């Protein structure tokens, strides 16, 4: 008893308490309620097993050299929904904008391995960290195209039980997640990552216990978000944000499938299965299997035997995706999986305008209103019918089909023209373009129209393509090749409607099982031109075979640094931060392009 009291006193004096995550519980409940969510997660895992991961990462620009990350850093715009309380007893849980910004900055430093002690710097050793190449930025614009600071505040006291209990995680007390999301609706998920900050969970408003959870990337948009309680922001060096967004990138706990709360001396019985590191546990081979170290203090060193391997610990006890009193690092394998999973299903977020000042890029603007749109669905249910991915030029939009969890039979993506570059594009006036529409689950008809005369009506002559019969899933994506009519309006964005349905649905008819989606296309009449600078430090070389740009013979400017790639109509193709090479993330149509970097611009030809 004396030993127990002494140990607890040490914990108190050091401010150390057990913190847990609700990811496993929330994800299990979601997949039980909607089995398709589990199927989608498992389908992506199966796809990644068949993928040459290194080649895929190189294509994305996620390169590394000598254990150091050299590739692209991807910016993710976030909107922080703060659920406040007007009850005086919760005054200490009030959060300032500055506190929230510092919290986000700290998470970014943990991802970048430059936080400083006690976190490990980047390196290739077991006590080194690895860069997670994502940077979270507060939104600078709202979906309505108004300036924003990326923080929205809502009075949770309007919901019965919130002041006393916060959000309900288990039991019957407190505001439900659904009530919170009704009070503070999601911002569009293809342009913003939504974070909710309530005062606590189940009455616990402390710096320990359940700290939060996050949705998995393959979840439906409506279930892709994170909830974290207010004290994660005020608690110095708190790693909850890095841990939870790790789940949002596709990472599991390093003890996945094992008991999350064993005793203070875990044994082999507390370890996860790990016969095949590619399919068991967290599906990452450089994170040794580990028991949850929730109750183990002090954290074991590398001189202590890991009961899950019968060899010495190798740094997994310091992993941020463990339950540990000393979270310090991610591994290279976790980085690779976080990129592969996230970019497979959530790459739209890296192309968002949400984190860009309105003055720098106002987006595509508002379209002429549609004369008619679907107003209902005949057979609502979980049939997985509707477009899953639409690609045309710069449009590259993944979406959820209609379901009871995502009851949207018509989605007007043109309303997101201010927030997302993935929903509008330029197309050539006199040469063919290809519209690609992916489907899953059931055979479906695929149809598309463009309102060429911009009168708000999809006329029969404006049908750009239709599948002659229902497209088999094995034949997805279905490709529509078309050339705009000569009389099409130029230099203004036009509405394009895409429908995938089990029936051959008309442009404005109600859906039978599927979904209609609207996008924006523009047909430039002339191409903009750009000039090379009079003085260039280094030459940009384009490799078509490797789909990359290389900077050679540079004197003072050895790296690209921050760069932007444009086509000659002025459309932004890609931006980022690179060293000697820029790996292009899409196959470029034949033509002339412009890369801008370090106050320099150079043309290149494809």
Protein Blocks (a to p, Z undefined) as FASTA:
>chain_A
ZZmmmmmmmmmmnopacdddfklmmmmmmmmmmmmlmmmmmmmmmmmmmpcfklmmmmno
paceehiafbdcddddddddddddfbfklmmmpccfklmmmmmmmmmmmmnopnopabdc
ddfbfkbccddfbdcdddfbdfkopacehiacddfklpghklmnopafbhjedjdfklmm
mmmgcddfklbccddddfbeehiacfehjfbdcddfkbcfklgccdddfklmmmghiakl
mmmmmmmnopacfkgoiafbbcfbdcfklpccffblklgcjopaklccdddfklgccddd
fkbccfklopacehjmmpfkbccfbdfbdcfklmmmmmmmmmmmmmmmmmccklpcfklo
gbjojadddfbdcfbdfbgcjehpacfbdcehjbccddddddfklccfbdcfklmmmmpm
klgccddfkbccddddddehiacdddddddfkonopacfklpgbdcfbdcdfklpccddd
ddddfklcehiacdddddddfbdcdfkbccfklccddddddddfbdcdddddfbdgdjdd
ddfklopaddehiaklmbgbjaddddfkopafbgcdddkbccdfbdcdeddddddeehia
cdddZZ
